[in-house]
């Protein structure tokens, strides 16, 4: 199978997955008790007032008809409007997307060099004290979920020691304006992926250092540092490339939990608020963004893997 044909097939599958996610999210939201009209009606809602709000918002129409209208608008780039705020969902996503993109981008920029460095150091010191310490700490951190680690970091460094702010309340969409609010969220997001990727790099580096070509390069008198970085390292990081794509995908879920703990005004916090308010257009828009990002990342990873190993890709 040729690369363009494989990429086209994967793209069609990805579009079908996005549509399936949007449909499932709509169905699950419809199954929740209450709706946006109940939320807007206040704490002591009047049944007549609720019905009036439902008619104004179009919630009295059948669910399939509302879903069909949303799909039709999607074809024209219209995600609808928020039921509670009345704003276009696209503007809503644009405002909330800034902090999430900043947090995810900084996480990825720090993740790659840190994970590679930890893996290389552990491989060079294989079996020694430093390798054992890094391995033990990595296994321990990887077993802690992001939200639990985030809560512990807040309790220790913000509430007990007072070194860092506990939340991003009042900071605004530009988190870089106050870098201190990023420290704890970044630590919570970086902990687990550094552990997983560094373990892959360590294993790959150990295999590379034991390979014949590395031994031959050392026999030729090449500097050890050059052999490690120029010959062993490129082969060691190869297995970690696909894991990095999975990590980018995983960051979507991690960001939602971390944003909720640190009250960061991003897509994760917006999703939680939208679910609480039964704001279906916003929930669908966010689900579409998350699904499209996941599909795009996996599509790129699959195409790269197919390009490097076309036989394996064609057989899949």
PAVO-205924 format. One record per residue: residue number from 1; residue in one letter; x, y, z of N, C-alpha, C, CB in turn. Coordinates in steps of 0.05 Angstrom, whole numbers. Glycine has a CB too. Layout:
BEGIN
NUM, A, X, Y, Z, X, Y, Z, X, Y, Z, X, Y, Z;
...
END
This chain:
BEGIN
1, X, 17, -24, 0, 0, 0, 0, 18, 25, 0, -19, 0, 25;
2, X, 11, 45, -17, 27, 69, -19, 21, 87, 5, 21, 84, -45;
3, X, 40, 105, 10, 37, 124, 33, 13, 142, 30, 62, 140, 36;
4, X, 8, 155, 7, -16, 172, 5, -42, 156, 10, -17, 185, -23;
5, X, -43, 131, -1, -68, 116, 3, -71, 108, 33, -67, 90, -14;
6, X, -49, 101, 46, -51, 95, 74, -59, 119, 91, -24, 84, 84;
7, X, -47, 142, 84, -54, 167, 99, -83, 174, 94, -36, 190, 90;
8, X, -93, 171, 70, -121, 177, 64, -140, 158, 79, -127, 175, 34;
9, X, -133, 133, 81, -149, 114, 96, -150, 121, 125, -139, 86, 92;
10, X, -127, 128, 136, -126, 135, 164, -141, 161, 170, -97, 138, 174;
11, X, -141, 180, 150, -155, 205, 154, -185, 200, 154, -148, 224, 131;
12, X, -195, 183, 136, -224, 177, 136, -232, 163, 162, -231, 159, 112;
13, X, -215, 145, 172, -221, 132, 197, -221, 153, 220, -200, 110, 203;
14, X, -203, 172, 219, -202, 193, 240, -227, 210, 240, -177, 210, 236;
15, X, -236, 217, 216, -261, 233, 214, -285, 218, 225, -266, 242, 185;
16, X, -286, 192, 219, -308, 176, 230, -306, 174, 261, -306, 147, 218;
17, X, -282, 173, 271, -278, 172, 300, -287, 199, 313, -249, 167, 308;
18, X, -281, 221, 300, -289, 247, 311, -320, 249, 311, -278, 270, 294;
19, X, -333, 240, 290, -362, 240, 289, -374, 222, 311, -372, 232, 261;
20, X, -361, 199, 315, -371, 180, 335, -369, 193, 363, -356, 154, 334;
21, X, -346, 206, 368, -342, 219, 394, -363, 241, 399, -314, 231, 397;
22, X, -368, 257, 378, -388, 279, 381, -416, 267, 386, -388, 296, 356;
23, X, -422, 246, 372, -449, 233, 376, -451, 221, 404, -453, 211, 355;
24, X, -430, 208, 413, -431, 196, 440, -433, 217, 461, -406, 178, 444;
25, X, -418, 239, 458, -419, 260, 478, -447, 272, 479, -398, 282, 472;
26, X, -459, 277, 456, -486, 288, 455, -506, 269, 469, -495, 293, 426;
27, X, -504, 243, 464, -522, 224, 476, -518, 223, 506, -518, 196, 464;
28, X, -494, 223, 515, -489, 221, 544, -498, 247, 558, -459, 217, 550;
29, X, -494, 270, 545, -503, 295, 557, -533, 296, 559, -493, 319, 541;
30, X, -547, 285, 538, -576, 284, 539, -586, 266, 561, -586, 275, 512;
31, X, -570, 246, 568, -579, 227, 589, -576, 238, 617, -563, 201, 586;
32, X, -561, 260, 620, -557, 271, 646, -584, 283, 656, -535, 293, 646;
33, X, -588, 283, 682, -613, 295, 693, -612, 325, 691, -618, 286, 722;
34, X, -635, 337, 684, -635, 366, 682, -624, 376, 655, -620, 379, 704;
35, X, -625, 402, 650, -614, 414, 626, -607, 443, 632, -634, 412, 602;
36, X, -598, 457, 612, -590, 485, 616, -613, 502, 626, -579, 496, 590;
37, X, -637, 496, 618, -660, 512, 627, -663, 511, 657, -686, 502, 614;
38, X, -659, 487, 669, -660, 484, 698, -639, 501, 712, -658, 455, 707;
39, X, -614, 501, 700, -592, 517, 711, -598, 546, 710, -566, 511, 697;
40, X, -609, 556, 687, -615, 584, 684, -638, 593, 701, -620, 590, 655;
41, X, -656, 575, 708, -680, 582, 723, -674, 589, 752, -700, 560, 722;
42, X, -650, 582, 762, -642, 589, 789, -647, 566, 809, -658, 612, 798;
43, X, -643, 573, 835, -644, 552, 856, -672, 543, 862, -632, 563, 881;
44, X, -692, 560, 858, -720, 553, 863, -736, 556, 837, -733, 571, 886;
45, X, -732, 538, 818, -743, 542, 792, -773, 538, 791, -730, 522, 772;
46, X, -787, 554, 776, -815, 552, 771, -819, 535, 746, -829, 580, 768;
47, X, -835, 514, 746, -839, 497, 722, -846, 512, 697, -860, 476, 728;
48, X, -863, 533, 700, -871, 548, 677, -847, 564, 666, -894, 568, 683;
49, X, -831, 574, 684, -807, 589, 676, -787, 571, 662, -793, 602, 701;
50, X, -784, 546, 672, -766, 527, 659, -775, 520, 631, -765, 501, 676;
51, X, -802, 516, 628, -812, 510, 601, -808, 534, 582, -842, 503, 602;
52, X, -811, 558, 592, -807, 582, 576, -778, 584, 566, -815, 608, 591;
53, X, -760, 578, 585, -731, 579, 577, -725, 557, 557, -713, 576, 603;
54, X, -737, 534, 561, -732, 512, 542, -741, 520, 514, -747, 487, 551;
55, X, -765, 533, 512, -774, 542, 486, -756, 563, 474, -803, 553, 488;
56, X, -746, 581, 490, -729, 602, 480, -702, 591, 470, -723, 623, 502;
57, X, -692, 570, 484, -667, 558, 476, -670, 536, 455, -653, 547, 501;
58, X, -694, 529, 449, -699, 508, 430, -695, 480, 442, -680, 511, 407;
59, X, -695, 478, 468, -691, 452, 481, -716, 435, 481, -682, 456, 509;
60, X, -739, 447, 473, -764, 432, 471, -765, 415, 445, -788, 450, 473;
61, X, -747, 420, 427, -746, 405, 402, -734, 377, 407, -729, 420, 381;
62, X, -740, 358, 390, -729, 331, 394, -699, 331, 392, -741, 311, 372;
63, X, -686, 314, 408, -656, 313, 408, -645, 307, 381, -647, 292, 428;
64, X, -656, 288, 365, -644, 283, 338, -645, 308, 320, -660, 261, 325;
65, X, -666, 324, 322, -667, 348, 306, -646, 368, 314, -695, 361, 308;
66, X, -642, 372, 340, -621, 390, 349, -593, 380, 341, -623, 394, 380;
67, X, -589, 354, 343, -563, 343, 335, -558, 346, 305, -561, 313, 343;
68, X, -579, 343, 289, -577, 346, 260, -570, 375, 253, -603, 337, 246;
69, X, -583, 394, 267, -577, 422, 263, -548, 428, 269, -595, 440, 279;
70, X, -538, 416, 291, -510, 421, 299, -491, 410, 278, -504, 408, 326;
71, X, -497, 386, 267, -480, 374, 246, -480, 392, 221, -488, 346, 239;
72, X, -504, 402, 214, -506, 419, 190, -490, 445, 194, -536, 426, 185;
73, X, -491, 456, 218, -476, 480, 223, -446, 475, 223, -484, 493, 250;
74, X, -439, 451, 232, -410, 443, 233, -398, 443, 205, -407, 415, 246;
75, X, -414, 435, 185, -404, 434, 158, -397, 462, 148, -425, 421, 139;
76, X, -410, 483, 160, -405, 511, 153, -386, 525, 173, -431, 526, 150;
77, X, -374, 509, 191, -356, 521, 211, -370, 534, 234, -339, 541, 197;
78, X, -395, 529, 238, -411, 541, 259, -416, 519, 281, -438, 552, 249;
79, X, -405, 524, 304, -408, 505, 326, -432, 512, 344, -383, 504, 343;
80, X, -447, 533, 336, -470, 541, 353, -462, 561, 374, -482, 517, 366;
81, X, -481, 566, 392, -476, 586, 413, -481, 572, 440, -495, 610, 410;
82, X, -467, 583, 460, -471, 573, 488, -499, 578, 497, -450, 586, 507;
83, X, -511, 558, 510, -538, 561, 520, -540, 579, 544, -549, 533, 527;
84, X, -519, 580, 560, -519, 596, 584, -508, 624, 581, -504, 581, 606;
85, X, -487, 626, 564, -474, 652, 561, -483, 667, 535, -444, 649, 560;
86, X, -494, 652, 516, -504, 664, 492, -481, 671, 472, -519, 689, 498;
87, X, -457, 665, 478, -434, 671, 461, -430, 649, 441, -408, 675, 477;
88, X, -418, 655, 417, -411, 634, 398, -391, 615, 411, -400, 646, 372;
89, X, -394, 589, 406, -376, 569, 417, -348, 573, 407, -386, 541, 411;
90, X, -345, 582, 382, -318, 586, 371, -303, 607, 387, -319, 594, 341;
91, X, -316, 629, 394, -303, 650, 410, -297, 640, 438, -320, 674, 411;
92, X, -316, 623, 448, -312, 611, 475, -287, 594, 475, -337, 595, 483;
93, X, -284, 577, 454, -261, 560, 453, -235, 575, 448, -264, 540, 430;
94, X, -236, 597, 433, -212, 613, 428, -202, 626, 453, -218, 635, 407;
95, X, -220, 636, 470, -212, 648, 495, -201, 628, 515, -236, 663, 508;
96, X, -213, 605, 516, -204, 584, 536, -180, 569, 525, -227, 565, 542;
97, X, -176, 569, 499, -154, 553, 488, -127, 563, 494, -158, 550, 459;
98, X, -124, 590, 498, -98, 602, 502, -83, 589, 526, -101, 631, 507;
99, X, -94, 590, 550, -80, 578, 573, -74, 548, 569, -96, 581, 598;
100, X, -92, 533, 557, -87, 505, 553, -64, 500, 534, -112, 491, 543;
101, X, -64, 515, 512, -42, 513, 492, -15, 520, 505, -47, 530, 467;
102, X, -15, 542, 521, 10, 550, 534, 20, 528, 552, 6, 576, 550;
103, X, 2, 517, 569, 9, 496, 588, 19, 471, 574, -14, 489, 606;
104, X, 5, 462, 553, 13, 438, 538, 39, 442, 523, -9, 429, 519;
105, X, 42, 465, 511, 67, 471, 495, 91, 471, 513, 64, 497, 480;
106, X, 89, 485, 536, 112, 486, 554, 119, 458, 565, 107, 506, 577;
107, X, 98, 443, 570, 102, 415, 580, 117, 399, 560, 75, 402, 586;
108, X, 110, 400, 535, 124, 385, 514, 152, 395, 510, 108, 386, 488;
109, X, 156, 421, 511, 183, 432, 507, 202, 423, 529, 182, 463, 506;
110, X, 192, 421, 553, 209, 412, 576, 211, 381, 577, 197, 422, 602;
111, X, 190, 368, 567, 189, 339, 570, 211, 325, 554, 162, 329, 560;
112, X, 215, 332, 529, 233, 318, 511, 262, 319, 522, 233, 330, 483;
113, X, 274, 343, 527, 301, 342, 537, 305, 330, 564, 312, 370, 538;
114, X, 285, 334, 582, 287, 322, 609, 285, 292, 608, 265, 333, 627;
115, X, 266, 281, 593, 263, 252, 592, 287, 239, 579, 238, 245, 576;
116, X, 298, 251, 557, 321, 240, 544, 345, 241, 563, 327, 255, 518;
117, X, 349, 263, 576, 372, 266, 595, 371, 245, 617, 373, 294, 606;
118, X, 347, 242, 629, 344, 223, 651, 350, 194, 641, 316, 224, 663;
119, X, 339, 188, 617, 343, 161, 606, 372, 155, 599, 326, 157, 582;
120, X, 386, 175, 588, 414, 171, 581, 431, 168, 605, 424, 195, 564;
121, X, 427, 185, 625, 442, 184, 650, 438, 157, 663, 435, 207, 669;
122, X, 413, 147, 664, 407, 121, 677, 421, 99, 662, 377, 116, 678;
123, X, 421, 101, 635, 434, 80, 619, 464, 79, 623, 427, 83, 589;
124, X, 476, 103, 623, 505, 104, 627, 514, 93, 654, 515, 133, 624;
125, X, 496, 98, 674, 502, 88, 701, 486, 62, 707, 494, 109, 722;
126, X, 482, 46, 687, 466, 22, 691, 476, 4, 714, 466, 5, 665;
127, X, 456, -2, 731, 462, -20, 754, 475, -6, 778, 480, -41, 745;
128, X, 482, 19, 775, 494, 34, 797, 473, 48, 814, 515, 54, 787;
129, X, 482, 61, 834, 464, 74, 853, 445, 94, 840, 479, 88, 876;
130, X, 457, 111, 823, 441, 132, 809, 419, 120, 792, 459, 150, 792;
131, X, 426, 98, 778, 406, 85, 761, 384, 73, 778, 419, 63, 744;
132, X, 391, 61, 800, 370, 50, 818, 352, 71, 830, 384, 33, 840;
133, X, 364, 94, 837, 348, 115, 849, 329, 126, 828, 367, 138, 859;
134, X, 339, 132, 804, 322, 142, 783, 300, 123, 776, 339, 149, 758;
135, X, 306, 97, 775, 286, 77, 769, 265, 76, 791, 299, 50, 765;
136, X, 273, 76, 816, 254, 74, 838, 236, 99, 839, 269, 71, 865;
137, X, 248, 122, 836, 232, 147, 836, 213, 148, 813, 251, 172, 836;
138, X, 222, 138, 789, 205, 138, 766, 181, 120, 769, 221, 129, 742;
139, X, 185, 96, 780, 163, 78, 785, 144, 90, 805, 174, 50, 794;
140, X, 154, 102, 826, 137, 114, 846, 120, 137, 835, 153, 124, 869;
141, X, 133, 155, 820, 118, 177, 808, 97, 168, 788, 137, 197, 796;
142, X, 104, 148, 772, 86, 139, 751, 61, 127, 763, 100, 119, 733;
143, X, 62, 117, 787, 39, 105, 799, 19, 125, 811, 48, 86, 820;
144, X, 27, 151, 811, 10, 171, 824, -5, 186, 801, 27, 192, 841;
145, X, -32, 186, 802, -47, 201, 782, -41, 231, 783, -77, 196, 786;
146, X, -46, 245, 760, -39, 273, 759, -54, 290, 779, -45, 284, 731;
147, X, -80, 285, 782, -96, 301, 801, -87, 297, 830, -126, 295, 798;
148, X, -80, 272, 837, -70, 267, 864, -43, 281, 869, -68, 237, 869;
149, X, -25, 279, 849, 1, 293, 851, -3, 323, 853, 19, 285, 828;
150, X, -22, 333, 837, -27, 362, 838, -36, 371, 866, -48, 370, 817;
151, X, -54, 356, 878, -64, 363, 904, -41, 362, 925, -87, 343, 913;
152, X, -24, 342, 923, -2, 340, 942, 18, 363, 938, 13, 313, 938;
153, X, 23, 371, 913, 41, 393, 908, 29, 419, 920, 46, 396, 878;
154, X, 4, 423, 916, -9, 447, 927, -7, 447, 958, -39, 449, 919;
155, X, -13, 424, 970, -12, 422, 999, 15, 428, 1010, -22, 394, 1008;
156, X, 36, 418, 996, 63, 421, 1006, 76, 449, 1000, 81, 400, 996;
157, X, 77, 455, 974, 92, 479, 965, 76, 505, 967, 102, 474, 938;
158, X, 50, 503, 966, 33, 527, 966, 22, 532, 994, 11, 525, 946;
159, X, 9, 512, 1006, -5, 517, 1032, 14, 515, 1055, -27, 497, 1035;
160, X, 31, 495, 1055, 49, 491, 1078, 74, 509, 1078, 57, 462, 1080;
161, X, 88, 508, 1055, 113, 524, 1053, 108, 552, 1043, 132, 509, 1035;
162, X, 87, 556, 1028, 81, 583, 1018, 100, 593, 996, 80, 602, 1040;
163, X, 113, 575, 982, 133, 583, 962, 120, 591, 936, 152, 561, 957;
164, X, 98, 579, 929, 85, 583, 903, 55, 588, 906, 91, 559, 885;
165, X, 43, 602, 887, 14, 606, 889, -1, 580, 885, 4, 627, 868;
166, X, -23, 575, 900, -38, 550, 898, -55, 548, 873, -55, 546, 922;
167, X, -65, 570, 863, -82, 570, 839, -75, 593, 821, -112, 572, 848;
168, X, -88, 593, 798, -84, 615, 778, -107, 635, 778, -80, 603, 750;
169, X, -122, 636, 800, -144, 654, 802, -134, 683, 800, -160, 650, 829;
170, X, -147, 698, 782, -139, 726, 778, -116, 731, 760, -133, 738, 804;
171, X, -104, 710, 749, -81, 713, 731, -90, 722, 703, -65, 687, 730;
172, X, -112, 711, 693, -120, 718, 666, -111, 696, 646, -110, 745, 658;
173, X, -117, 700, 621, -110, 680, 601, -81, 677, 595, -125, 685, 575;
174, X, -65, 698, 599, -37, 697, 593, -22, 688, 618, -26, 725, 584;
175, X, -17, 662, 620, -4, 650, 643, 26, 659, 645, -6, 620, 643;
176, X, 38, 666, 622, 66, 673, 622, 70, 700, 636, 76, 674, 593;
177, X, 49, 715, 640, 53, 740, 654, 61, 736, 683, 26, 756, 653;
178, X, 53, 713, 694, 62, 706, 722, 72, 677, 721, 38, 710, 742;
179, X, 97, 673, 714, 108, 646, 711, 106, 629, 736, 136, 648, 703;
180, X, 104, 641, 760, 103, 626, 784, 79, 607, 785, 102, 644, 809;
181, X, 56, 615, 772, 32, 599, 773, 35, 574, 755, 8, 615, 764;
182, X, 55, 573, 738, 59, 550, 721, 76, 528, 733, 72, 560, 695;
183, X, 90, 534, 754, 110, 515, 765, 96, 489, 774, 125, 528, 788;
184, X, 76, 492, 792, 63, 468, 803, 47, 453, 781, 45, 476, 825;
185, X, 32, 466, 764, 19, 451, 742, 38, 436, 724, 2, 470, 726;
186, X, 61, 449, 718, 80, 435, 701, 92, 411, 714, 103, 455, 692;
187, X, 98, 413, 740, 109, 390, 755, 89, 367, 754, 115, 398, 784;
188, X, 63, 373, 758, 43, 353, 758, 40, 339, 731, 16, 364, 767;
189, X, 42, 355, 709, 39, 344, 682, 64, 329, 673, 33, 366, 663;
190, X, 88, 338, 682, 113, 326, 672, 120, 300, 686, 135, 346, 676;
191, X, 111, 296, 710, 121, 273, 726, 118, 246, 712, 106, 272, 753;
192, X, 93, 239, 704, 88, 213, 693, 101, 209, 665, 59, 208, 691;
193, X, 97, 228, 647, 110, 223, 620, 140, 222, 621, 101, 244, 601;
194, X, 153, 238, 638, 182, 236, 640, 190, 207, 649, 193, 257, 661;
195, X, 175, 196, 667, 181, 169, 677, 179, 149, 654, 163, 161, 700;
196, X, 157, 150, 639, 152, 130, 618, 172, 133, 595, 124, 131, 608;
197, X, 176, 157, 586, 194, 161, 563, 223, 156, 570, 190, 190, 551;
198, X, 231, 165, 594, 259, 161, 602, 265, 131, 605, 264, 175, 629;
199, X, 245, 115, 613, 250, 86, 614, 255, 74, 586, 226, 72, 628;
200, X, 240, 84, 567, 244, 74, 539, 271, 83, 529, 222, 85, 521;
201, X, 278, 108, 534, 305, 118, 525, 327, 102, 539, 307, 148, 532;
202, X, 324, 96, 565, 344, 81, 579, 348, 53, 567, 336, 78, 609;
203, X, 325, 40, 562, 327, 13, 550, 340, 14, 522, 299, 0, 548;
204, X, 332, 34, 506, 343, 36, 479, 373, 43, 480, 328, 57, 464;
205, X, 380, 60, 499, 408, 69, 502, 426, 45, 511, 411, 92, 522;
206, X, 416, 29, 529, 431, 5, 538, 436, -14, 514, 417, -9, 561;
207, X, 415, -19, 499, 418, -36, 475, 438, -24, 455, 391, -41, 462;
208, X, 436, 2, 451, 454, 15, 432, 483, 14, 441, 445, 44, 427;
209, X, 487, 18, 467, 515, 18, 477, 527, -10, 475, 515, 28, 506;
210, X, 510, -31, 475, 520, -58, 473, 522, -68, 444, 502, -77, 489;
211, X, 514, -51, 425, 513, -60, 398, 541, -61, 386, 496, -41, 381;
212, X, 544, -75, 364, 570, -79, 350, 580, -53, 339, 567, -100, 329;
213, X, 562, -37, 328, 572, -12, 315, 584, 7, 335, 550, 1, 299;
214, X, 572, 8, 359, 583, 26, 380, 610, 15, 389, 564, 28, 404;
215, X, 612, -11, 393, 638, -22, 401, 659, -18, 379, 635, -53, 406;
216, X, 651, -20, 354, 670, -15, 332, 679, 14, 332, 657, -22, 305;
217, X, 660, 33, 337, 667, 61, 338, 687, 67, 361, 642, 78, 341;
218, X, 683, 54, 383, 702, 57, 406, 729, 45, 399, 691, 44, 431;
219, X, 730, 23, 385, 755, 11, 377, 771, 29, 357, 751, -17, 365;
220, X, 756, 45, 342, 769, 63, 323, 781, 87, 337, 749, 72, 303;
221, X, 776, 90, 363, 787, 111, 378, 771, 137, 380, 814, 118, 367;
222, X, 745, 135, 371, 728, 159, 373, 722, 165, 403, 701, 154, 358;
223, X, 720, 191, 409, 714, 199, 437, 689, 186, 447, 712, 229, 439;
224, X, 689, 178, 472, 666, 164, 484, 641, 182, 483, 671, 156, 513;
225, X, 644, 207, 489, 622, 226, 489, 609, 227, 461, 631, 254, 498;
226, X, 626, 229, 440, 616, 230, 413, 601, 205, 405, 639, 236, 393;
227, X, 612, 182, 413, 599, 156, 406, 572, 155, 419, 617, 133, 415;
228, X, 570, 163, 444, 545, 162, 458, 524, 180, 446, 548, 169, 488;
229, X, 532, 205, 440, 512, 225, 431, 506, 223, 401, 522, 253, 437;
230, X, 527, 217, 385, 523, 217, 356, 516, 189, 344, 548, 227, 343;
231, X, 523, 168, 358, 518, 141, 347, 497, 126, 363, 544, 125, 347;
232, X, 499, 126, 390, 481, 110, 406, 454, 124, 410, 493, 103, 433;
233, X, 455, 150, 416, 431, 165, 424, 409, 165, 402, 438, 193, 431;
234, X, 416, 170, 376, 395, 170, 356, 379, 144, 355, 406, 176, 329;
235, X, 393, 122, 358, 379, 96, 358, 364, 91, 384, 399, 73, 353;
236, X, 373, 103, 406, 360, 99, 431, 333, 114, 433, 378, 109, 454;
237, X, 331, 137, 420, 307, 153, 422, 285, 144, 403, 313, 183, 418;
238, X, 293, 128, 383, 273, 119, 363, 248, 105, 376, 286, 99, 344;
239, X, 251, 87, 395, 227, 75, 407, 210, 95, 423, 235, 52, 426;
240, X, 222, 117, 431, 208, 137, 447, 191, 156, 431, 227, 152, 464;
241, X, 195, 156, 404, 180, 174, 387, 150, 169, 388, 191, 173, 358;
242, X, 143, 143, 384, 114, 136, 385, 102, 141, 413, 110, 107, 377;
243, X, 118, 136, 434, 109, 141, 461, 104, 171, 465, 128, 131, 481;
244, X, 120, 188, 452, 116, 217, 454, 90, 225, 442, 140, 232, 440;
245, X, 83, 212, 419, 57, 218, 407, 34, 210, 426, 54, 203, 380;
246, X, 37, 187, 438, 16, 178, 458, 15, 197, 481, 22, 149, 467;
247, X, 38, 207, 489, 39, 226, 512, 25, 252, 505, 68, 232, 520;
248, X, 29, 262, 480, 14, 286, 471, -16, 281, 473, 23, 294, 443;
249, X, -24, 258, 465, -52, 250, 467, -61, 249, 496, -57, 223, 453;
250, X, -45, 237, 512, -51, 234, 541, -53, 262, 555, -31, 217, 555;
251, X, -37, 281, 546, -37, 307, 558, -65, 320, 559, -18, 326, 544;
252, X, -82, 313, 539, -108, 325, 539, -123, 318, 565, -124, 314, 515;
253, X, -122, 292, 573, -135, 285, 597, -122, 296, 622, -137, 255, 600;
254, X, -95, 297, 621, -80, 308, 644, -85, 337, 648, -51, 303, 640;
255, X, -87, 352, 626, -92, 381, 628, -119, 387, 640, -90, 394, 600;
256, X, -139, 371, 634, -166, 375, 645, -165, 373, 676, -186, 355, 634;
257, X, -152, 352, 686, -150, 348, 714, -133, 369, 728, -138, 320, 721;
258, X, -110, 376, 716, -93, 396, 727, -105, 424, 727, -66, 396, 713;
259, X, -118, 431, 705, -132, 457, 704, -153, 459, 726, -144, 462, 677;
260, X, -167, 437, 731, -188, 438, 751, -176, 442, 779, -204, 412, 751;
261, X, -154, 429, 785, -142, 432, 811, -131, 460, 815, -119, 412, 815;
262, X, -117, 471, 794, -104, 497, 797, -121, 520, 787, -78, 497, 782;
263, X, -146, 515, 780, -165, 535, 771, -153, 552, 749, -174, 554, 795;
264, X, -142, 538, 729, -131, 552, 705, -154, 555, 685, -108, 535, 693;
265, X, -158, 580, 675, -181, 585, 658, -177, 574, 629, -187, 614, 656;
266, X, -174, 548, 627, -169, 536, 601, -192, 518, 592, -144, 519, 601;
267, X, -187, 501, 573, -208, 484, 561, -218, 463, 582, -197, 469, 537;
268, X, -200, 453, 599, -209, 434, 619, -229, 446, 639, -185, 424, 634;
269, X, -223, 470, 649, -241, 483, 667, -267, 490, 653, -228, 509, 679;
270, X, -265, 498, 628, -289, 504, 612, -307, 480, 608, -282, 516, 585;
271, X, -294, 457, 604, -309, 432, 601, -324, 425, 626, -291, 409, 593;
272, X, -311, 427, 649, -324, 421, 674, -348, 439, 679, -304, 422, 698;
273, X, -344, 465, 674, -366, 485, 677, -389, 479, 658, -355, 513, 673;
274, X, -383, 472, 633, -403, 466, 614, -420, 442, 621, -391, 463, 586;
275, X, -406, 421, 631, -421, 397, 640, -439, 403, 663, -401, 375, 648;
276, X, -430, 420, 682, -446, 427, 705, -471, 443, 696, -430, 444, 725;
277, X, -468, 459, 676, -490, 476, 666, -506, 462, 644, -480, 502, 655;
278, X, -499, 437, 637, -512, 423, 615, -512, 439, 589, -541, 416, 623;
279, X, -490, 453, 585, -487, 470, 561, -478, 453, 538, -467, 494, 566;
280, X, -496, 440, 524, -490, 420, 504, -473, 430, 481, -515, 408, 493;
281, X, -479, 454, 469, -461, 463, 447, -432, 467, 455, -472, 489, 436;
282, X, -427, 477, 479, -400, 480, 488, -387, 453, 493, -399, 497, 514;
283, X, -402, 435, 505, -391, 408, 510, -384, 394, 484, -411, 390, 526;
284, X, -401, 397, 464, -396, 385, 438, -372, 398, 424, -420, 387, 420;
285, X, -370, 425, 427, -347, 438, 415, -321, 430, 427, -350, 468, 418;
286, X, -320, 428, 454, -296, 419, 468, -289, 390, 461, -299, 422, 498;
287, X, -310, 373, 460, -305, 345, 452, -294, 343, 424, -331, 329, 454;
288, X, -304, 361, 406, -294, 361, 379, -264, 369, 378, -310, 380, 362;
289, X, -257, 389, 394, -229, 398, 395, -211, 375, 406, -226, 423, 413;
290, X, -219, 363, 428, -203, 341, 439, -201, 317, 420, -216, 332, 466;
291, X, -223, 310, 407, -223, 288, 389, -206, 294, 364, -252, 280, 380;
292, X, -208, 318, 353, -192, 325, 330, -163, 326, 336, -201, 353, 319;
293, X, -156, 335, 360, -128, 336, 368, -117, 307, 371, -124, 351, 395;
294, X, -133, 290, 384, -124, 262, 388, -120, 248, 361, -145, 247, 404;
295, X, -140, 252, 343, -138, 239, 317, -115, 250, 301, -164, 243, 301;
296, X, -110, 276, 302, -88, 288, 287, -61, 277, 296, -89, 318, 289;
297, X, -57, 277, 323, -32, 267, 334, -27, 238, 326, -32, 270, 364;
298, X, -48, 222, 329, -44, 193, 322, -41, 189, 292, -68, 177, 332;
299, X, -54, 206, 276, -51, 204, 247, -22, 210, 239, -70, 224, 233;
300, X, -10, 231, 250, 17, 237, 244, 36, 215, 253, 26, 264, 258;
301, X, 31, 204, 277, 48, 182, 287, 46, 157, 270, 40, 175, 316;
302, X, 21, 151, 261, 17, 128, 244, 31, 131, 217, -12, 122, 240;
303, X, 29, 155, 205, 41, 160, 179, 72, 159, 181, 33, 187, 168;
304, X, 83, 170, 203, 112, 169, 207, 120, 140, 210, 120, 186, 231;
305, X, 106, 125, 226, 113, 96, 230, 110, 81, 204, 94, 84, 251;
306, X, 90, 87, 187, 87, 73, 162, 110, 81, 143, 60, 81, 149;
307, X, 119, 106, 144, 141, 115, 127, 167, 100, 134, 144, 145, 129;
308, X, 171, 97, 161, 195, 83, 170, 194, 53, 166, 200, 90, 198;
309, X, 170, 42, 168, 167, 13, 165, 142, 7, 148, 165, -1, 193;
310, X, 142, 12, 122, 118, 10, 106, 106, -18, 105, 125, 18, 78;
311, X, 122, -39, 108, 111, -66, 108, 93, -70, 132, 133, -87, 107;
312, X, 103, -62, 156, 87, -65, 180, 61, -49, 178, 103, -57, 205;
313, X, 63, -24, 167, 40, -8, 165, 20, -19, 145, 47, 20, 156;
314, X, 31, -29, 122, 12, -40, 103, -2, -65, 112, 26, -46, 78;
315, X, 11, -80, 130, -2, -104, 140, -23, -99, 160, 18, -122, 151;
316, X, -23, -75, 172, -42, -69, 194, -69, -66, 184, -33, -45, 208;
END
